[in-house]
Amino acid sequence: MEDSEACTWAWIMHLEIGGKAMVRKVTTLGLAITGASGAPYALRLLECLIEAQVKVYLMISKPGQIVIGMETDLKLGGRPSQIQQTLTERLAAAPGQISVLDRDQWTAPVASGSGVPDAMVICPCTTGTLSCVASGTSRTLLERAADVVLKERRRLIAVVREMPLSEIHLEHMLRLARMGAIIMPACPGFYHRPKGVTDLVDFVVARILDHLGIDQRLMPRWGLGSLAETDSFL
Ligand SMILES: Cc1cc2nc3c(=O)[nH]c(=O)nc-3n(C[C@H](O)[C@H](O)[C@H](O)COP(=O)(O)O)c2cc1C
């Protein structure tokens, strides 16, 4: 396969519905940021999604906002409209490309199967939100959006962050994985010889983008580029 063909296919997601393979390009995405450690993953992912011209419905839990304030220099402001303006300016997003949604904004597209985005990522994902999604509680828009993505058989990625993991956490992850969700713990590798935190963040974000079928240049693929030089160690 030519490189250009590989690139085109990288943009396309495959879904198995009723035994039939369907392809879906990710143009709209729900991004939920919850109160687990790992806000830099979320912000880097958002930056990449904006660059890839994806329309993002952003949902940030209250603890998520607190953790962003503790782990980054970003001052978001409390109201969704303020957060939307701050992020749109900071990331030079197109007008309307980022919609920041309130926790009980039930009229938002992501609240219904008829407005479901192509995929949803919860990054970082707390064990609390993991539990709510695995149980289908749907008490907040964020939980409802994940429930909708699952019922509509769209791709749900949960970037869970906790250690150690209890039996409860593991059971919830297994339940979601069996429903087709992708559990992607925030566990960066070290074989790309990270020079700093940015490289570790990019490792995780690159894998998320790969699973969304969004072309990424953050990390060379295994066996290609500079990683291929490690052949002599194998
Ligand atoms: C600085 C900070 C770091 C936290 N890190 C984690 C974490 O890594 N994983 C986790 O499950 N909860 C973590 N928590 C606890 C959650 O924020 C808390 O359980 C919260 O109720 C989760 O709510 P949410 O899922 O609606 O965001 C952290 C809290 C703070 C303040």
The ligand as an SDF file (V2000), in Angstrom:
LIG
                    3D

 31 33  0  0  0  0  0  0  0  0999 V2000
   -5.2160   16.8610   42.0700 C   0  0  0  0  0  0  0  0  0  0  0  0
   -6.1940   15.7320   42.0220 C   0  0  0  0  0  0  0  0  0  0  0  0
   -5.8430   14.5760   41.3840 C   0  0  0  0  0  0  0  0  0  0  0  0
   -6.7340   13.5050   41.3020 C   0  0  0  0  0  0  0  0  0  0  0  0
   -6.3480   12.3910   40.6250 N   0  0  0  0  0  0  0  0  0  0  0  0
   -7.2050   11.3790   40.4500 C   0  0  0  0  0  0  0  0  0  0  0  0
   -6.8400   10.2790   39.6230 C   0  0  0  0  0  0  0  0  0  0  0  0
   -5.7510   10.2030   39.0660 O   0  0  0  0  0  0  0  0  0  0  0  0
   -7.7860    9.3200   39.4160 N   0  0  0  0  0  0  0  0  0  0  0  0
   -9.0340    9.3670   39.9690 C   0  0  0  0  0  0  0  0  0  0  0  0
   -9.8170    8.4550   39.7180 O   0  0  0  0  0  0  0  0  0  0  0  0
   -9.4030   10.4060   40.7750 N   0  0  0  0  0  0  0  0  0  0  0  0
   -8.5290   11.4190   41.0190 C   0  0  0  0  0  0  0  0  0  0  0  0
   -8.8910   12.4980   41.7980 N   0  0  0  0  0  0  0  0  0  0  0  0
  -10.1680   12.4570   42.5120 C   0  0  0  0  0  0  0  0  0  0  0  0
  -11.3440   12.8890   41.6210 C   0  0  0  0  0  0  0  0  0  0  0  0
  -11.1480   14.2050   41.1410 O   0  0  0  0  0  0  0  0  0  0  0  0
  -12.6580   12.8020   42.4200 C   0  0  0  0  0  0  0  0  0  0  0  0
  -12.9430   11.4510   42.7150 O   0  0  0  0  0  0  0  0  0  0  0  0
  -13.8420   13.4300   41.6980 C   0  0  0  0  0  0  0  0  0  0  0  0
  -15.0070   13.2660   42.4750 O   0  0  0  0  0  0  0  0  0  0  0  0
  -14.0710   12.8200   40.3350 C   0  0  0  0  0  0  0  0  0  0  0  0
  -15.1740   13.4710   39.7260 O   0  0  0  0  0  0  0  0  0  0  0  0
  -15.3910   13.4380   38.1520 P   0  0  0  0  0  0  0  0  0  0  0  0
  -15.2300   12.0190   37.7220 O   0  0  0  0  0  0  0  0  0  0  0  0
  -16.7760   13.9600   37.9760 O   0  0  0  0  0  0  0  0  0  0  0  0
  -14.3790   14.3640   37.5550 O   0  0  0  0  0  0  0  0  0  0  0  0
   -8.0040   13.5870   41.9030 C   0  0  0  0  0  0  0  0  0  0  0  0
   -8.3690   14.7800   42.5480 C   0  0  0  0  0  0  0  0  0  0  0  0
   -7.4800   15.8360   42.6060 C   0  0  0  0  0  0  0  0  0  0  0  0
   -7.8890   17.1000   43.2810 C   0  0  0  0  0  0  0  0  0  0  0  0
  1  2  1  0
  2  3  1  0
  2 30  2  0
  3  4  2  0
  4  5  1  0
  4 28  1  0
  5  6  2  0
  6  7  1  0
  6 13  1  0
  7  8  2  0
  7  9  1  0
  9 10  1  0
 10 11  2  0
 10 12  1  0
 12 13  2  0
 13 14  1  0
 14 15  1  0
 14 28  1  0
 15 16  1  0
 16 17  1  0
 16 18  1  0
 18 19  1  0
 18 20  1  0
 20 21  1  0
 20 22  1  0
 22 23  1  0
 23 24  1  0
 24 25  2  0
 24 26  1  0
 24 27  1  0
 28 29  2  0
 29 30  1  0
 30 31  1  0
M  END
$$$$
